[in-house]
Amino acid sequence: MLKRWSLFIPAVLILLTISGCSRPSDAEITEAENGESKNAPRAFAVEALEVSKGNLITEIIGSGTISGVKEALVVSETQGIIEEVSFELGTQVEKGETLVQVDSEIARLNMEQAGEQLENARIDYQTKQNLLEKGGASQAEVLRARSALRGAEARYKQTQKAFEDCSITAPISGYIAEKPASATIGNYLSPGMQVAKVVDLTTLRLQISVGEGVIGRIQGGNRASVIIPAACEGESYTAEVIAIAAGSSPGTGSYPVVLEFKNECGPSIKSGMSAEAVITPAEGPESLIIPTLALARRNEQNVVFVSEGGTAKLRPVKLGRQIGNRIEILEGLETDELLIVSGITSLSEGDPVEPTTIGKSGSWK
């Protein structure tokens, strides 16, 4: 009997050992649970915009060259030898200041002679008028004397102007922008020859060209921001739309728009410098707008992805007008939905996502 128990006890111990080894520990259970979670698909971290309405056109950009509001070509109205030139390029001049003096001796003599003739005609007319009152002259003689006086006045004014034209003056205040080689002492000046260009830079003008898709959103008085890269370290100036073309340019098909603004930088701004303008357009009808970066092509369709309950959902959309990187959505989206705008090339229908909202689609640029 004792021998049987001695054989049985080791067998029981072996069975207990085997059964103890086969039971999973708490750590093993935890590892198994973690293994199951590792097999679950990871959510994509994406950026998203809240779908909203807005204006398709938020800014209108154009470029052109600066000019002064007042720019005058100084042209000779007389002829003769240049005796004096009193300006150089960049010189600041005042309205009426003499720029070029032409030999005026003959013009002065002609004016003096015409002045004497005018005085004689005035005396003759007065004498005839007095004689008429006393019966010593006829009405016809008085009329002839008056006609001669008027002729003498006209001749005097002509010679006076010819004398004054020998002094060529600045028609406006400003800076000398051009000085032709002909404006040199000793040169012979003829009528119609240019001697200078004066530019008033107190107020500046910028003409840009815009397309037909945006011209309807520009109105007189619209505000704009103007940057002149070559002057004043690219500082921005506030401008105003003062003129809009009634038709397109035949050469380009675009529409000229003129902006005007005060020169707050001084003479460092030059006529002819390049400038860029950003016009704030007039308010227009709102529509559902998204950025083009949210669009994708799947199965020859335009699609977007939205986040619904942490899952990416594919939406076919119907597109409207596009301006820059903004586009209208006519069908396929509703306001307040969460539009995915990053990582869309790697997304598929049903992928888990973790969206971070970064703004509204209607105001996104």
Secondary structure as GFF3:
##gff-version 3
##sequence-region A 1 365
A	DSSP	alpha_helix	2	22	.	.	.	ID=ss1
A	DSSP	alpha_helix	26	38	.	.	.	ID=ss2
A	DSSP	beta_strand	44	50	.	.	.	ID=ss3
A	DSSP	beta_strand	52	54	.	.	.	ID=ss4
A	DSSP	beta_strand	60	75	.	.	.	ID=ss5
A	DSSP	beta_strand	80	85	.	.	.	ID=ss6
A	DSSP	beta_strand	92	93	.	.	.	ID=ss7
A	DSSP	beta_strand	98	102	.	.	.	ID=ss8
A	DSSP	alpha_helix	105	134	.	.	.	ID=ss9
A	DSSP	alpha_helix	139	164	.	.	.	ID=ss10
A	DSSP	beta_strand	167	169	.	.	.	ID=ss11
A	DSSP	beta_strand	174	178	.	.	.	ID=ss12
A	DSSP	beta_strand	188	189	.	.	.	ID=ss13
A	DSSP	beta_strand	194	210	.	.	.	ID=ss14
A	DSSP	alpha_helix	212	215	.	.	.	ID=ss15
A	DSSP	beta_strand	223	227	.	.	.	ID=ss16
A	DSSP	three_ten_helix	232	234	.	.	.	ID=ss17
A	DSSP	beta_strand	236	244	.	.	.	ID=ss18
A	DSSP	beta_strand	255	262	.	.	.	ID=ss19
A	DSSP	three_ten_helix	266	268	.	.	.	ID=ss20
A	DSSP	beta_strand	274	279	.	.	.	ID=ss21
A	DSSP	beta_strand	287	291	.	.	.	ID=ss22
A	DSSP	three_ten_helix	292	294	.	.	.	ID=ss23
A	DSSP	beta_strand	296	298	.	.	.	ID=ss24
A	DSSP	beta_strand	301	308	.	.	.	ID=ss25
A	DSSP	beta_strand	311	316	.	.	.	ID=ss26
A	DSSP	beta_strand	318	323	.	.	.	ID=ss27
A	DSSP	beta_strand	326	331	.	.	.	ID=ss28
A	DSSP	beta_strand	338	340	.	.	.	ID=ss29
A	DSSP	three_ten_helix	344	346	.	.	.	ID=ss30
A	DSSP	beta_strand	353	360	.	.	.	ID=ss31
A	DSSP	three_ten_helix	361	363	.	.	.	ID=ss32
###
